[in-house]
């Protein structure tokens, strides 16, 4: 528990007489290290947390149970719970509460659970005795920084979100920058590489909450199956999980980046089938994927047919740019 000396959260969602913040962490440790999972070129990689139910719902349900108990035991105390639903500085608060420390990858690290923790908080008007803060135990280690596939850490404890795979595949509503696409690779929703590389994960434990265990069909789904999903199929497959919120178009964009990065020419027909998609994000990445997988003449023939009919400037730019040169991002 951390005493709330901070007032940086939105005053419209909090209230001025908060006395304490209770910060909680929930373990979602996977059954095995994601970096040790086999990665076949025709299969996608999903972030560990996205392979089953939406953690917001799971964690919030438990926080509400705690909040109800606080109200019952604390008498007139008011409470409000947060799980990524307001600009609450959860990681610094978690360190102040003694749950762990912000590692060089900027995420919380625990000596008991490694990097696999969801955070939530209960703001209350009840005055509570604060716990001792945790100190930094990263030392000279830079395993998380070196593991990043897109070099998103310009310095320890600093992340450039514009290069982070999680931002690019989840939050970005535009095309993934050309120089970063091969780095994104098969990761179609989020990335665990910096978390998974942390040596403190030697103490990690598999999540006890079954709703956070991976669904078998989401462990390493085939790219050919994913790229063929229509909107209804996309919503059905990811119902109740976090992936659904990015929408069908951005999801297929990500899958096509994975297809183009795969080096598997057998996936080219699946990319070609998306050239007629109504969404320019999808068409553009279909073009890029084909440019990586087809030989120069086959791609040139396609371009001759398609470019005069394309009206979107970004998609036209993909046709004109053609195949990537093998240059570092």
N, C-alpha and C positions, 0 to 999 in steps of 0.2 A: 504494500500500500504506500502511495506517495502523497504527501501533503501538497495541495495545489497552490504553489506559489506562482504558477503560470496563469496568464489570462489571455493567451494568444488564440484560443478557440473563438469561433464566431459568437459574439454576444447575443445574437438573435436565436441561437440554438441552446445556449447555456444560460444560467442565471447568476446574478452577482453575489449571492450568499453561499456559494459552494464552499465547504470547509475542507473536504477531503476527496481524493480520487483513489479509487481501488482499481488497480490494474491487474488483469488476469491473463495468463497464457495457457493455450491449449495445444497439446502435442499432436502433430499430424505426421509423425515420422513414417516414411515408407517402409515396406518390407525389405527392400534392398536399396543400396546406393544407386541413384539414377545414372551415374557415370559408369556403372558396371553393367548396365542393361545392354543387351545386344541391340545394335542399331542397323537394321537392314535398310538398304536404300529405297525400298518401295513402301516403307512404313513411316508413320508420323510419330513425333514425340510431343506429348502433352505434359505440362507442368504437373507435378505430383498432386498439388492441391486441387487441380481441375478434373480429376479422374472420377469424381463421384458427386456428392451433394455440394451445394453452395455453402461454403463455410460461414458466410454471413448469417444464414438462417440457423445453422447448428450452434454457433457460438452465442448468437443473440438469445436463443432460447434458454441457454444455461445462465446467461447473465441476468435475464429477467427473473429466473428462479431465485438467484442470489439477491436481486434487488427487492423482491417481494419479502424475503426473509429479513432484510435490513429494515424495511418499513415496519414489519411486525415487531422486531426486537428493538428498533430504535425509536419507537413511539412516533413523534411528529416529524421524523426525518423525511426529506424529499429525496428522490433518486432519479437519475436518468442514465440510460445505457447507450454505449456507442461501440460499433464495430465498423470502422471505415465509413461512417455515415456523417461525419462532420470533420472539420479541420482540427482534429485533436492530435497533439504531438505524442502519439502512443509509444513510440520507441524511446524517446528521452524519458518519458514518464515511467516506462517499464524499467529502465536502468535505475532511475531514482527509487523505484520500489524494490530494487534488489533482485529482479527476475533474471537479469543478465546484463550484457553490455552491447553497445552498438559496435559491431565488428567493422573491419576495413571495407567490407562489402555494403556497409550502412544498415544492415539488418541486425536484429537482435541475436545474440549468441548466448546460450546457456551452458553452464558446466554440467548440467544434468541431462539436457535434451538436445544439445547441439544447436543447429540452425532451424529446426523444424517446429516453429511455434507460430500459432495465430495469436493475435493480441486483441483484447477488448477492455473496456473500462466502464466503471460505474462512478458517476459523479454524484456526490451526496452532500447534503447540508449537515450531516452528522460529523462531529469532530472525532478523529481517530488518531492514535499514536502512529507516527510514520515508521516504516522499516528502514534499515540501513541500505544505502545505495550500493550497487555492485561496481567494481572497478574493471578496467580494461585488461584482458588477458590474451590479447593477440600477439604481443611481443614482436619479433622480427618476421613472423610468418606473413607471406603474401600469396598463399595458395589460391584464395578466392579471386584475387586480382588477376593472377595469371590464367585462371580458368575461363575468364570471360571470352566468349567467341567473337565479340564485336568490339573489344577494347573499350568498354564503356567507363572504365575507371581512370580518369586523368591523374589521380593521386589517391593514396589510401584515405578512406573515409569520405571520398568524393565520388559521386556518380553523375555521369552525363546521361540523363534520361533519353536524350535524342538518339543515343546509340544502344540503349538497353533493349534486349530482345523482348522483354516483358512489355515495355512501353510500345515498341514497334508493332507487336502482334495483337495487343489488347487495346491500347488507348489511341493509337494513331488512326486517324480516319482518312489518311491519304496513302499514296503508294509508299512502300518501304523503299528508302533510298537505294539506288542501284549498287553503290559501293558496299552496302551492308547485307545484301540479299544472300550471298553465299555463306556469310557468317551466321545468319539466321538459320539457314539450312532446313532441317526437318522439323524444327521447333515451331509448331503451328499455333500454340497458345502458351505464352509464358516461357520461362527458362529457369532451370534449377542449378545450373552449373556452378555459380559462385557459392550457393548454399551447400551443394553436395561436396564441394572440394574442401570444406572446412574440417581440419583435424579434430575439432571438438565433437564431431559427429561420431567419434568412437564410443561416446556415451549415449548416443541416440537410441530411442526406444520406438518400436512400432506402435502406431496409434491404437488406443484401445477402443475409440469410437468407431463403430462399424460403418457409419455413414461417411467416414473419411477414408475408408479403404478403397482401393482402385476397383472399379468395375472391370471385368475381364475384357470386354469389348473396347475399352479405352486405354488399355495398357500400351498397345503398339498397333493402332488401327492402320489398315492399308490405305495408302494415298488414293488408289484407284476408286475405292469405295467412297471415300470422303468427298472427292472432287465431283462425284456424280450426284451428291445429295441436292435435292431441291429444297425450297424453304421449309416445306412441311416436314420433310425427312430430317432436316437439320434440327428443327425445333423438337421433334419427337426423340431424336437420339440424345439431345442434351437437356431434356426437360428436367428441371430441378437442380441443374448444375450451373456453374458460373459462366460457362462458355457461351451460353445462349445470348447473353447480353450484348455481345459484339455484333450480332446480326449475321445473316447468311452471307451477304456480300463480302464483308471483311474476312469472314472465316474462309471462304473459297479463295480470296486473295492470298491468304496465308498458305493454304494447301498448294496453290500453284507455285508459290515461292519454293516450297519444299520439293515439288516435282521438278522444277527447273534446276534445283541444287543437287538432285539425286544422281545425275549422270546416267539414269536408267532410260534408254531410248524407248523401251516398251511402254513408258507412260506418256509418250508424245501424243498418241491419239486421244487420250483423256484430256490433255491440255487443248488440243485442237477443237474438241467439242465445245469448249468454252469461248471460242472466238466470237460467237454470235450472242453472247450474254448481253442483257440490257444494261448491266452495270459496268461502267468504264473501268472501275478498279479491277474487276474480274477480267475483262478483255485485255487490259494492259498487262496483267501478270500472265495471262495465257500466252500473249505474244512473247514476253520475256522467256517463259519456260520453253517455248518452242525454239527460240533462238539458241538456247543452251543445248537442246537435245537433238535437233536436226542438223544434217550437214548443210554447208553453206548454200548449195544449189537448191535443195529442197526448201529452205527458208526463203530464199530469194524468190522462188516461184510463188510461194504463199503470199509474200509481200506484194508482188505485182498484182495479184488478184484482190487483196484486201485493202491495201493502202488507199486507193482512189475512192473507196466507199466509206472510209472511216472519217467521222466528223469531230471526234474528241481530240484535242491537241495533245493531251498526255499519252493517249494510246498511239497516236501517229508518231510521237517521239520514240515510243518503244519499237515500232516497226523500223524507223529510220536508224536507231542506234544498233539494232541487231545483237550479235553475240557479244558477251562481256570479254574484255581482255583480262588475262590473269594478273591483275595488279592488286597489291594489298589495300585493304580498306583504310 
